[in-house]
């Protein structure tokens, strides 16, 4: 134990927005975060600074130079190092008392139950293209009654969804079981994340390569995701504040000065969503 660290002092500036009893409650909660790169690293650091101490984190990847524009653990000194290992060290540097359980091999059928054991909430931070792992985790969360949030960095903002026990499930919202291939799943995921299809017309080049699993990102989008998702973690764990849950969603983009809420009854089987899916699917096939 580091003698210089004092939990009460370290997070004393949270008090007022949190009561001392609420801060103490957060210190005892456990959060699972699958993905320790862009949004995953930002979620971990933000929640650590909120005073949460116990985490299960997973990622099988290593830091590379192309991660520098957005990932909390990407530095010259961490190139080639495992993301889980680096983020665990960062967590200990913020809070030496933090308890970090690492899953360096990623999440699969063999370890998903262990990953979610004793968890109070799951924060989705998987890569956009990791649909199968996402489906597995969301299904297990539903079975175990674990609330979950997912925040996607789109442009210079965040598309956000929350799934709560007893409410609409991930599958009933996204309807991946209706898909024939990966491109259809990607299309359903993007129209579900952002049902109103905000016009991000400030792009200046076309660098998307879905075939290679590449897409553009900004540090502002990632940090917006960290802020919004972490706020929902706080509200859910402390059981206070109004929640917007699926089939409702939110999307905010600071560049175009727009915030929108969406309501999609029947999820992606909604007639309007089916029409959007038709065009989105064509776009993914064209780009891949």
N, C-alpha and C positions, 0 to 999 in steps of 0.2 A: 504493500500500500504506500502510495506517495504521500509523504507528510505535508507537502505543500498544497495538496488538493483538499478542498473543503466543499462538499456538495452544496450546502446551504449558501455559501458565499458565491460559488461558481454560477449558480442559477438564480441569484437574488434579484436580478433585474427582471425576471419573469413575473415576480410578485407584484400584484395589483391587477394584472391581466389574469393571473392565476392566484388562488389562495394558497397559503402554505400547506394546507391539507391536500389540495389538488396536486401541488407539486410533489408532495410525498407519495401520492397515489401513482403518479406518472413514473416515478422512480422504480416502482415495483412491476410495471407492465413489461410484456415481451412482444416485440414486433418482428415479423418475418418480412424480409425484403429479398426477392429473387431478382438478381441482376445487380452488379456492383459497379456499373460503368457510369453512363450519363445521368439519367434520372435516379438510378439506384444509389449512386454515391452522394448525390445531392439530398435525397431523402434521408440517408443515414446521418450525414453531417447535421442537417437541420433538426432532426429528431433528437440527436445527441445533445445539441445545444438547447433544446427544449427541456432536457433533463431526463429523458428516457435512457435507461442504462442497459437493458437486456434485448439482444437482437439475435436472430438467426439470419445469416446472409449467405447467398450462393452466387457463384459465377465460375465458369471453367476457363475464362479468357485471361489474357495478359494485356497490360497496357502497351499501346503503340503510339507513334507520333501523331497519327490522324485522330487520336482521342483528345488532343490538347485543347480544342476549341470549346469543350463543354464538360469534361469529366473531372470530378473533384480530386481524384487520385492520380491524375496524369501529370507527371513532371519528368524532366530529363533523368532524374535519379530513379524513376520507377519504370522506365522503358524495359520491357521484357519480363517484368515481375508480375506474378499472379494478382489479379484485381482483389480477390478476397483477402489475401495476405496483406496487401497494402492498406486496404480500407480498414482492416482490423487494427493495424498499427495506428492509423489516423484516429480511430475511435478511442484507443487507449491513450493517445496524446491529448485528446479533449477531456476524457474522463477515465482516469486510471482504474476506477472501480467498475467500469463497464464489463459486462459478460457477453462475449461475442462467440456464438457457435457458428463455425464455418463449414460450408458445404462446397469444397473446392471443385468438385466434379460436376456441378450444376444439379438440376433437379430432374428426377426420372421416377418411374414407377417404384423402383427399389428403395428410394429414400424420401419420397414425398411425405409419408406419414411422420417420419422422424423430424423432417423440416418444419412441419406444422404443429409438432407436439408442444403443448403448453403455451401456444401463441394466442394473444388477445386480438390481434388484427394482422391482416396480410396487406402489404403495399406492393402492388405489381410494378416491377421495374424491368421486365424482360424486354429484349430487343423487339421492335415492331414485327419482325419476321418470325419470331419464335412462337408461332401460333399453337403448335401441338403441346409444348410445355405449358403455355398459358391455359389452354383448355383443361389440361390435367390438374393444374393448381386450383383453378376456379371451381372445378367439379369437387375436388377434395374439400375446399373451403365451405362449399354449400353443404356437403355431407356432415361436416364437423360443426356447422353453425358459426363459422368464423367470418366476421365482416371483412370487406375488402374494398380497396380503392385503387383506381388506375388513372394515371395522369400522363397524357401523351404530349410531348413538345411538338407543336405544329407552328411553323413560322416563328414569330416572336411572341408566342403565347402558349396557352395550355388548353387542351380538350380534356374534360374531367368526367369520370363516372364513379358512382358509389353503389355497391351491392351489399344489401343487408339481409341477415337471416329472416326468412319468412316473406321476403319481398321478391320481385321478379329476379330470376336467376340469370347468370351470365349467358347460358345457352339459350334460354327463352328470349333473351334480348338480341344476341348476335346471330343465332340460328346457323352455327357452323355445320351442324349435322345435315343441313340442306346442300352443302357445297360438294362439288365433284373434284376439285383440285385446289392447290395452294393459292393460285391467283384469285379464285372466287373467295377464299377465306380472307385474303388481304383486302379485297374489295369490300367484303362485309364488315371487316374490322374498321376500316377508315370511315365508312358511312355511318357506322354505329357510334364511333367516337365523336364525329362531327356531323350530326344529321342535317344541319343547316348549310353545310358546305360553304363556310366563309371564303370569300374571294381573296386569296393571298396573292394579289396581283402586283406585289412588290418584288417578286423574283426577277432576277436579271440574267439568269442562264438556266439551262436544263441539264442538271447534273444527277438526276435520279436514275438509278440502274437497279430495278427490282430483281432482275435475273441474278445479280451479284449480291443482293441484299443490302444495297446502299441507298441512303437518302440524305438530304441536306438537314442541317440542324444549326441552332444558335445557342449560345450560352444563356441568353435571356429566356428562351423557351424552356430550357432545362430548369433554370432557377424559378421560373413561374410555377412549374410543376412541383418543385420541392416545397414551395410556399403553400400552394393550394392543397396538395395532398397531406402535408403535415398538419395544416389547420383542421382538416377532416379527421385525422388520427386523434388530435386533441379532443375534438367534439365527441367523437364516438367513445373514446376511452373514459372521458369525464362525464359522459351522458348529459351534455348540455349544448344548446345551440340547435337551430333548425338544420335538418339535413335535406339535401336534394338527392334522391335516390332513383335508380333505374326503375321505370323507363324514362325518367327525366335525366337530363345531362346539362353540363355547362361548358361554354367555350369563350375564352377571353384572348384577345390579341392586342397588345399595347401599340403596335405599329399602326394598325388601322383604326385604333380607338373604338373597338367594338367588343361588347359583351353580350352574349345571347344565352338564353335557356331554351332547351328543346324538350318536347314531350312526344314520345313515339310509342303509342299504344300498340301492342303486339310486336314490338321490337322490329327486327328486320323483315318480318312478314307483313308489316304495314304496307298497304298498296303504294304509298308514296316512296317508301324505302325500296320497294322492289323496282320501281322505275329508276331510282338513283343507282341501284345495284347494276342494272343493265348498262349504264354509261360508265360506272366505275370499273366494272369488269373489263370492258373494252380498253380502258386506259391502262390497266395493269398488264394486259396481254400485249399492248403496243409497247410498253416500256420494258418488258422483260425479254 
